[in-house]
Structures are given as structure tokens and as C-alpha cells.
Amino acid sequence: MTRSIVVGLDGTEQANAAAQWAAEEALLRGTGVLLVHAKEPVPEAVLPFTARESGESWAEEMTARTAGALRERHPGLSVTTRLLPAGPVPGLVAAAEEGELLVLGSRALGSVAGYLLGSVGLTVAGAVARPVVLVRAGRTAIGLQGPVVVGTDVRQPVDAVLGFAFEEAARRRSPLRVVYAQQLPLYAGVGPAMVPDVLLAMAPEIRRSLDELLDPWRAKYPDVEADARVAAGSAGLELVDEAGEAALMVVGRRARHAVLGPHIGSVAHAVLHHSPVPVALVPHD
């Protein structure tokens, strides 16, 4: 059975934008959309029956309303809904395992809302085994002009991340921009004038490594125009700079859990909080 794209709903404008993005992505993939809602767990003993009934009724109406809007906008698209019995983190993590990817909404630059309020969204994004896409209200249309942008490391290339990026570019028939940011040696910070010289000396070797890394992918996806960019400095900052011209940002995160729980990494964290366009967070070993 074809997996659906799972969307976490909470009634916010950002979640609605995530649902619209997921619907258009589902059309590209030839799959359906599963809309889910998981409320914060509250002991039933402290809630009157009318409050519990009202909450369930609101959730059912909210998911049904969103599903109806998607079906009206995209006739023929399979849209299903489900209320999750568990809280947001376990509920969304479990639901994501049934889908090709999980889509959540995020709010203004530098902050998060809804399922991303506090640590919930970041915990979910760092825990699921599927890719997670974070979508802001506004610039969400899949038809946005611009390339798919992916960050990579020539020293530790990750097939899962590059594969996801090439596939997304192929689906959209858009170019792919691969960005590698070289952290300069400490001595390069002695004076600003030295930075261009250091990068200029390192760039040819890095670019050769990037081309060797990308050649098999270019052969696999011959219709994708993939170019590479070498930059100096912080990978997070460079990717955020690229986001203004992108249709989709793709970054990786390690699937292994740290002692204190899931961790998405500093680069992914920077991009998630500051990119104005949808960000795909792809897990890898």
C-alpha cells in the first residue's frame, strides 16, 4: 500500500499551510494525505465531561474542515483524518512511521508555534525515522520558482540526504544547488584580507571532491541540473542565505539519539529557525 504524507494539525494558520504543502507534494508523489491531531494529555479526572466532549468535537470539526478544503482544491486527492489517542510527541512519532514523511507548520522567523511550541516540535523532528518538513505560512506553494537547496559535507557525505534532495528536484523539475561550507582554519581569522586567499587556495580541491560526490547522482538523475557552491564559514548561515531564492531547503540530522534525547544538530537548528521557505529535515546514520 502506498504510504500517505502525514500532517500534524492544531488549528493554526501554520498547520493549514503545512496541509496545503503536503497536498501538493502528495500529488507529485502519487500518494494521499493523512491529517492527524494529537492534543496535549490532560488527566480526565480533572476535566468535566462537557470539556472532554467539547475538545473532541472541536478536533473532529477542525480536521474535517481542513480535509474538505484540500479535497475541494485538489479533486481526486485521497485525504483521511485521525485523532491520535496519545499526546503530541508519541502520537506524531507513531503516526509518522506510517507515512512517507511528516509535515508540520512553523511560525515567524526565529520562533515556532503549534506543534512546534516549546520543545514538542523539535523533539518530534529529532525523533522520527522519516523525513520531516517544516512549513511556514505564506511562501508555501510547491510551484515556487527557485532551486532545491541542500547542505552537504564532502568529508562525510550522506546518501539519504542527497538522494532526498535529488528526488525532490526531479519531482519539481527544478535545479538543485548543493552547498558546502568550509570552516576556515583558526589562523584565517587573523585578518579579513586572509579569508579570500585561504578559500581560494582550498576551493579547487573541495570542488573536485564535490564533483566526485555528485557525479553518480547526476548520472542517476540526468534531468536534474545540479550545481555546487563552496563557501567559507558557518554552514547554517550559508544555507539560511541561500533560502531566500529556494523553493525547498534540505538538511540532514543524525538518527542516533544522544544521552539527553533526540538532537537535530546546530546546522539544522539554524535553518529551521530562520529559513522563510519549507525545510526538509532528513535523518541519516
Disulfide bonds with the S-S distance in Angstrom:
none
